[in-house]
Amino acid sequence: MHETSLNALNMLENIPCAILPTQFLRSWRQWLLRPTENSRPDIIDNTPFICEHDLLVFDPNNPTDFDASITMIKRSDWDYLESL
């Protein structure tokens, strides 16, 4: 799984990206697949990525800082989610 994540990060190199909690993305995909069976996720909560000093708790340029709770998406996908 970790190797797959690193490959995905390499594919997004030099492309503007955004981060979001993996759980939100899973919930969003479940809702898209079965909107009558799953509730639409309300908000994207990125507060777990910010420390008490308002800094990131991980280095987005260091693939080893990414874990299963963080998902990186293209900025264009983020802009679309944000518009909804």
ABEGO torsion letter per residue (X at the ends): XAAAAAAAAAAABGBBBBBBBAAAAAAAAAAAABAAABBBBABBBAAAABBAAGBBABBAABAAABBAABBBBBAAAAAAAAAX
